[in-house]
Amino acid sequence: MPPPPTPPLELLAPAGDFSCLRAALEAGADAVYLGLTSLNARRRARNFSAGELAQACELAHGLGRRIYLTLNVELAQGELAEAARVLELARRCQVDAVLVRDPALLAFKPHFPELELHFSTQACITSSADAEAARELGLTRVVLAREMTLEEIAAASAVSGVESEVFAQGALCFCVSGRCLLASWVGGRSGNRGQCTSPCRVPWTADGEPAGTPFSMHDLSVATRVEELRRAGVRALTIEGRLKTAAWVRAAVSLYRKAIDGSAAGEELAREAQALGAYTGRQLTCGYLDGKRENLTGRSGRERADARSEGAAAAIKPEASAGYALDVEIGKRIRCRWSYLESTEEFELSRAEVRRAEKAVKVSALLERLEHEPVDGVQAGELRCNEPGALLVPRTANAIEQRVQAAVRRALRVRRQLEVPLAPAIQQILALADHCSQSGVESKRRADRARLTAMQASGFLASVQPTAGTIIEGLHAEGLRSLVAAGHRKLIAALPQVFFEEDRASLQSLLVACAELGVVVEANSWGGWLLSKRAGVRLLAGPGLGVLNSLAARELSRLGFQEVTASVEADATQLESLLRCSPVPCTVVVFGRPALMTTRAALPKQLTDRTLEDRRQVRLRSATERGLLQLRPLQPFDLRSTSLPAGAAHQVVDLVGSEDPLAEWQLREGSPGSSTFNTQRTLA
């Protein structure tokens, strides 16, 4: 019997608004992905209202095309009901699939049999193990990480019962998707919740010397590699660009329509791809497909108009859009008048004396920041000040920015409201999620568990044996056996947050050793969960599967996890809600230098072993682990001297990246120069 015919390669286009949707469909997209005005990974785009989603589905389905809805962010406890209403709206509009990230959404899946669920690239799908995990969870497609080679893509695509989708054109992130904490660390704007402010694109210094934009990636383009991806088993090609204009979307879809249909020569495809790249002024690359790591970063931002290539690029220009207006009047007090749509708000702030000019913020710099950082897709329009050179203390500048953000969100609230009734079964799930459980464990008030690298472990454990065990990263089977033979107990073997196909065999060997020795395993990815489950080990969920809501914790418990870890990004309110309602023991990381970026891209050699710093005084150092570059802050966050919400089963001190782990473990009053991460501000 001959094998079934290979399905045609799907062309999937972005739509940040209705004009982009029309452009994509007219240019030949098979499907379009889009998001509502909240709970999606591109909240800076204009996005779609509930009514517009229904219109989008009607338009696309009338042409025989498909609509995929993004619901691909980490969900806070208070957002679960809205997420459920998004799913109900998607069902009613006959959305063809929903892209997801948060485990909580798996709880709703049986109640929406009409909806296909796809793992978003935010779920960090980097190997065949991740694809197998998705299939076991009932998902029908995975969006593969952009860092994968052609061979790795083929391995993941060979997993039966689940389709693969890869990005073809558009921006590349420096960090593996779903693992970036940089914007959250800088200002509480989480890229994992759709609020990335692109701090990787700004200039940095190295030991005080200008270093350019070393984290600003070149743009992706595989227009001349489509046939190789088809042969690798890929089911869909995706164009990145929900923040791009309709003209750019039209040009990108037209290019890939030709590439998929074979209706243009390679030279023509390459020329049109370069025209698309001229929109951002960044070089193009498909280096990851070939295992390339060097020379993938560099210049950031658009070229001058006179430096762009002619032809198609001339038609790809930013489109004007009406934004909000802000008038700042500097006097004895600061008076602000804000307006957008039918809304107008006025507010005053006291003008604090500036005592340290080097720390102060110019009003002009504040307005520039507002201009470049849209609020949930709403751009700044007319920004004025009677004294743009005036200096403000940082807290006043931040207060103005926060008041503007709040005003925009109030103006959009009516548009965002989803008045969608929920079925009794869904209401029951939500009620259960909000039930106060405290998980039946005694709340820990002091750190009782440490996190180390395999290199740090022996020296540290010779002096200290944390009462709730020691989590060890970077272990191999023989290293684990040596630690156990040395008499160390209560070891927890941490699987990596990111691993690729070449790592699978060594991780399976480690898991065999864990099963033989009775060592607990911490999984930090979906592939890690699946391999651990097959090995039959006792399983904990680490920061790589960190949760912001109790329903995600419940789902992880259903999948075999005996403990979960709160997201290190959580603010105090989110943490309190999670700990109050979590049905399983929940661990809180109270100290650490988390990997703010994890990447396969190599930094220029002249930047290695140097301190990198941006204009906000964020200081980073790099280190390589399992072939991945990790950038960690020099100064840690430390919550040990703060008042944390009750309910933590364990408090973990993460000493990875510490030059003196023993001394930092023994600190009890907080580290000098440390931060509190997001616990004393609101996570966006």
N, C-alpha and C positions, 0 to 999 in steps of 0.2 A: 504494500500500500504506500503510495507516495506521501512524503511529509506534507502537512498543510502549508498553503502558500504564506509567505512572509507578509504581514500586514504592511501597508504603505507607511512611510515615514511621516509622522505628523509634524506640522509646523505650528508652533505655539507662540503667540504674540502677546506683548504687554499692552495694557490699557490703563493709564492713570486717570482718564476721564472719557466722556462719550465721544469726543472728537477723535481720540486715539483708537477707540473701539471701531468706529466707522472706517478709519483709515486702514486698520489692520484687516478688516473683512474685505474691503474693496481691493486691497493689494493681494489677497489670496491666502490669508491665514486659515488653517483648518480649525484652530481653536484659539481662544483668547482667555488670558487669565487676568483677573481684576480683584479689587478688594473693596469692602465697605469702608465707611469713614472712620472706623476704629477696628482694633483687633486684627491688624494685618501688618506685615513686615515692611510696608511702604506707607506709613502714616503721613509722610510729608507730601505724598501725591494728593491731588484733589479727591480722587476716589469716587465711589458711587453711593447714592442714597438707596433705600429699600425700593422705592419706586423705579429708580433708574436701573437697578438690577433686574427687575421684572422686564423692563423694556429691552435691556441688553439681551436677555435670554430669548425673548420673542423675536428680536431682530436676527440673532445668530441662528436660532433653530429654523427660522423661515428660510435661511440660506443653506441649511444642512450642515451648519458648523456647531462648535461646542463652546460652552462657557465653563471655566474653572474658577472657583472662588477661593481666595486666600484667607485662611483663618490660622495663620502660621506663626503665632507668637506664644510666649509664655504667658499664662493666664493667672492673674491674681484671684484671691478668693472671691472678691466682690464682682468679678467679671464672668463668673460661671453661668449665671442666668442669661446674661447678654449673649454669651457664646452659644448657649442652647437655642436662643431665639434666632441667631444667625443660621444655625443648622435647619431650624424649622422654616425659616424664610427661603433658604436654599432648596429645601424639598418642595415648597409650594411653587417656586419659580422654575423648578425642574432643572436646576444647575446640574451639570454633567459630572462634576467631581469637586471635592473640597480639599485643598492643601492644608495639612495640619503639622503641628509640632508637639503640642502639649499632650501628655498621656491622659489627661482628664477627658479629652474628647473620645477616647476609646470606650469610655463608660456609656456614651450616648449612641455609639455605633449600632448596636442591635435594634435600636428604636427608629433608625433611619435607614432601612434596607434599600431604599431607592437611591441613596447617595453613595458614590464611590469615594473612598478616602485615599489620598496620595500623601506620602511623606514628602514634605517640603525639603529644599536644600538646608533649611534651618535645623532639620533633624540630624544633620551631619552623617550622611550615608556615604561611606568611604570604601566599602569592601563588599564581597559577596556575603559575608556574615551578616552585615546590616540588611542586605536585600532579603536574605532568608528570614531574618527576624521580622521584617515588614510583612512578608507573606504569612508567617505564622500568626501575626497580629490581625490579619484580615485585610491589609491594605493591598491595593491593586497596582500601584505604581510608586516608584521612588525617583526623586530628583537627585542625581548623583552629584557629589562634590566636584567643584570645578578644578580641583588640584589633581585629579586622577589621570593616569596615563591611558593610552589607548588599550594596552593589555589589561589594565585594571578595570577599565570600563567593560571590556569584553567578558571578564570574569564575573562581574556583577550582573551583566545583561544575560548571562547564561543561566541564571537562576530561574527555574521554571515557575510559572504561576504568578509572576510579578513583572511588570514592565519597567523599563529604564528610560529616563529622560535626562538629557544633558543640555547645559547652556551652550549656545553657539556664538552669540554676539552680545557685546555690551561690557559694562564695567566688571572688573575683577576686584574682589576684596583681598587685602593683604592677608587677613586671617581666614582660616577655614570657617565657613559659614556655620553659625550656631555656637561658635566658641569665642566670640569677641566680647571683651569686657571694657574696651578702652573708653568708649563714649560714656558708659555707665560710671567708670572710675573718675573720669574727668568732671562730669557734671550731673550724674544721675539720669542720663538719657540713654536707655538701654537699646542697643541694636537688636537684642533678642526680643524686644517688645515693639519693634517698628519705629524706634526713635533715634536711630543713628544720626549723628551730626558730622560724620566723616572726619574725625580728628586725625586719621591716618593720612589725609591729603594735605595737611598743613606743613610748613617748614619746621625742621628740627635742627638742633645743634648737636655736635659730638664733642664732649669735654669743652663746651663753650665756643667751639668753632662752627660756623655755618656748614650744614651738611645737606642742604637742599630738602627734597621731599622723598626720603628713602623708603617710606612705606606706601607711597602712591603707585599703585600697580598700573602697568600698561592695560589697555583694553583687550578683551578677548575677541577673536574672530577665527572661525573655522570654515569660512565659506568655501575654501578650496579643499577641505578635508571631509566633505559630507559623505562621499562614497565609503571612506574608511570607517566612519561611524556607523553607517548602515550595515556594513559587513560585520562590525563588532556586535551587532544585535540591538542597537539602540532603537527605541520605539518612537521617540519624539525629540525634536530639536526646539529649544526655547530661546527666544530673544529676550535679554534683560533690558529693562527700560521703562518702568512705570513712572519715572520722573522725566522722561524724554517728551519731545513735542510730537504732535500728530504727523508732521512732515518727516521727522526722523523715523517714526514707526513705519510709515508707508514705505520709505526707502529701504529700511531693513527687511521688511516682509517681502518686498519685491525681489530683493537680492537673494534671499533664501528660497523663495519660490522657484527662481531660476536654477539655483544650485540643486535643489531636490529633484526638480523635473528634468535636469540635464539639458536645459534649453540655452545655456550660455557657456562659452569657453572659459577656461581657468583664468586667462588674462583679464577678461571682462569682469569676472567675479572679484578678482583681486583689486581691480581699479575701483569698483563700486564700494568694496569694503573699506578701502582707504578714504573714500569720500565720507563714509559714515564716521570713521575715526576722526576726521577733521572737526566734527561737531564738538568733541571734548578736547581736542588738541593733544591727545595722548597717543603714543605709539600702539600698534596692534601686535598681538602675539597669539600663538597657539602652542607655546612652548611646553606647557604642562602635558599635552598629549604625548610628547616625545621624551618626557622625563627631564626636561630642562628646568634648572633652578636659578641660574644666574641671569643677570641683566633683565629682570622682569619688572623692575621698579624704576622710578625716576621722576621726570617732569610731571607737574600736575596743572590742571586748568586748561581752559580754551586758549588756542592761539589767537593772535590778533586777526581780525577779519581779513587784512591784506596779506596775511601769511597762509591763509587756507588755500587748499587746492580748489581749482575752479570746477565748473560742471555741477554734478549732483549736490556737492556740498553747499553750493550757493543757495539752494532751496531749503536747506536744513538749518533754520534759524530759530532761536527761542521765540515763543509766541507771547505777546503781551497779555497779561491777565490782571484784572482789577484786584488789588489787595487791600489790606487795612491801612488806615491813615493814623499817624501818631504825631502829635504836636507837643514838644517838651519845652516848657518855659522855665528858665533858670532865674531865680531871684533869691530872696531870703528863704523861701521854700521852693520846692520843685512841683510845678503843676503840670499835669499830663492830661491831654484830651485824646481819646482813642475812638475811632469809628470804623465800622465795617457793616456792609449790607444795611439793614435798618437799625442797627444797634449803635449807640453812642454811650461812652462811659467817660467820666472825669474822676481823677483822683489826685491827691496831694501827698507828698512825702516830705519829711523834714530834711534839711540839707546839713548833713553832718560835716564837721570840720575835717579837712584832709590834712593829716599829720605826716603821712609817708607818701610823698608824690610818686615814688617808684612803684608803689602797690596800687595806686589809684587808677581809675578807668576814665578815659576821656568820653564825653557824651558822643562824640563822633564815632569812637570805636564801638560803643554800645549800639548805636544805630546801624553801623556796618554789620555787627553781629546779627541783629534782628533781620537785616536785609538778606543775609545768607542762610538763615535758619528758619524755614517755614514752620508754622505751627499746624500740625495735622493737615498739611496740604495747602494752607492759606499763606500766601506770600505777603511780605510787607510791600505796601504801595508807597504812598507819599510820607516820608519821614522828615520832620523839621525840628529845628531847635534854634532859639534866639542866641544861644552861646555854645556852639558846638565844641569849642575848645575847653569848656569847663571840666574840672575834674570831680569825680564822684568817688566816695569810698566804695569798695567792692560790694558791700552788702546792699547799698542803695541801688547800684547798677543792677544787681541780681533781683532786687525787689521790683524794679520797673519791668524787667524782662518777665518775671513771674506773673505780674499783674496783666501784662499784655497777653501772655499765654492763656491765663484764666479767662480773660475777656473774649478771646477768639473762641475758646471752647464753649463758653456760655452762648455765644452767637450761633454756634453750630449745633447746639444741643437738640433743638427741635428737629433739625434735619436728621439727626442721628437716632432719634428715638425709634425703637422697633416695637410697635404695638402688636406683637404676634403672640397669640395664646399658645400655651404649652400643654401637651398631653399630660394626663395624670401620672403616667410612668416617669416622665421627665421631671415633673414637679417633685415626685418622691425621691428621685436621685439627688436633686438640688437640696431638698430638706435634709437628707442624710448627710450630704456634704457639709451643711452648716450646723450639724449636731455637735455639741460640745462633748468631746470624748476624752481628751487629755491622754489617750492611748494607754492608760493604766500603768504608767511608769512614773517613778519618782523624778522630779525635775532636778537636773544637775545645776549647781550654782558655781562650780569651779571646773576648770579644764581637766578632763580625765582621759583624753586620747590625743596622741600626737600623730603627725603626718610627716614622713621623711622620704628621702630618696634611698635607694639601695646602697649608695656610696656613704650616706650618713649613718646608716642603721647601726652597724656594729659598735662604733664609738659611742653613740648616744645611748644605746641599750646597755652598754657596760656600766653606765652610771644611773640610768633612770628606767623604770618599768612602769609606764602609765597604767593606771588601774583598769581602764576600759580598753586597753590594747593599743597597738601601734600600726598605723596604715603605712605601707611601704610601696612607693612607686618604682617602676623600672626594674622589677625583679625578673630574673630568669629562673628556670627550674632548679639548676644547681645552686644558685645563690640562696634560694629559699631553703633547700636541704641543708646548706651550711649553717644558716641562722638557727634552724630547728636543732641541728646537731650540737650547736653551741649552748643550747639550753634556753633559748629565748622563746617565750610563750605569748599567747594572745596576739599573734601576728595576723594582720589583715593584708592580703595581697591585692593591691590596686591595679586593675586593668586600665590602660590609657584611655583618655577621652577621645583620641583620634588614632586609629590604626588602619593601615592599608593592607592589601592582599599579601604582601611579602611578610607581614608580621603575624599572619594567622597561625602558621605552624608553631612558632615559638610560644605564642599565647596558649595554644592547645596543650603543649608540653607542660607549661606552667600550671595549667588547670588540672592536669593529671596528677602532678605533684601535690597540689593543694588537696585534691580528693584523697590521696593516699595518706597525707600527713594530718588531715583534719583541719586545715587552715581555711579560715573564712576568706571570701573573695568580695571585693568591692568592684562592681561593674559601673562603668561610666559612659556607656554607649549602648545602642540597641544590639549591635553585633556582639559586644561583650556580654550582654544579658543572655543572648541565645547560646553562645559557647559555654557559658557558666552553667546554664540550665542543663545542657547536654552532659556536662561533666558531673553533675549531681552534687555540687558543692553548696555550702550554706552561703547565702547571697545578701549583700547589702547594696543599696544604691548610693553612689557617691555624688560629688558636685557636678560631674558631667551629666547626670540625670537629676540634677537638683530641681526641687519643686517649689512653686509659689502658692499652691492651693491644696486643700485636703482631698479633693477628688482625684488629683494626680497621685497623691500618696496612696489612696485606696486602690487605684488601678495597679500601681507598682506592687502593692501587697498581693493583689490577686495574681500577679505574674510571678510571685515567688520571692519577692524581696522582704526580708525580715526587718529592715530598717530603711529609712529614707534620709536624705540630706536636704535641708532648706537651701534654696538658691542663695549663693553668696551675694547676689545683687539686692536681696530683699530689704525694704525699708522697715522701720520699727512696726508700723501699722500692719503691713503685710505679714511680717514675722509673727506678730501676736495672733492674727487670725489663723494662720497656718498651725501654730503650735496648739492653739485652743481646740481646733477641730480635727487635727490629724488622727486617724484611727490606728496608726502604727507609730512605733518609736521614731522620733525625728531628731536628727543630729544638727547642731548649729556650729559652723566654723567661726571661731571667735578671734582668730589671729591668722595673718598670712600675707604673703605676697603672691596673689593669684596670677596665673599666666593671663595677662591682658590681651595678648595676641599669640596664637599658635599658627605657624605657617610652614609651607614647604618652600617658599621663596627664600633665596639667599640674600643677605645684606651685602653690600660692597665690602670687600675685605678691609678697607681702611676704617670701617665703622665697627668691626668686631672688637669685643673687649673694651668698649668705650661707653661712657654714660651719655645717653641720648635724652635730650630735653626739648620740650616745646614751650610756646609762649606762656602757657599756664603753669609752668614749673613742674609739669609731670616729668619725672626722671625715670628712665628705663635702662635695664641691662639685659643682654641676650645670653642664652645658653642653648645648646643643642642636646636633644634627647630623642633617641630612636629615629634619627634623621629629620626631626622636626625642630625648627627654631622657635623658642619660646621667649617672649619678652615680659619681664616682671618688673614691678616698681621697686625702686631702691628702698623706699619707706613702706612699712607694712600698714595694714589696718589692724586695729587692736580694740576689741570690745570687752576685754576682761575687766576693765574698771568702770564699764557703763552698766546701767540697769537694763538687763534684757528681760523680755517677756518670759513668764513662767512656761514650763512645759517641755524644755529641751531634754531629750533622753541622754545626750552626750554633748560635751563641748570639746571641739577639736582645735588644737593649735597646729596650724600648718607651717612647718619649718622648712619646706622646700624653698630654696633660694636664700636661706639664712647662712651667714658666714660663721655664726656661733650658735648652733641650735640649742645647745644645753643652756647657755646663758639666757636665751630668749624664752625657753620653756619655763625657766625659774622666775622670770619677771611676773609680778602680781599686780603692779600698780599702773600698768600701761607703758608702752614703749615711747621714749622721747621722739617727737616728730611724727608720730603715727597719726593716721586718720581713723574715722569711724565708718568709712565707705558710705553706704547709703542710709545707715540707721538713723541719722539725725537730719535727713532731708527726705523728700518724696521721690520715689523711683517713678520715672515717666515711662 
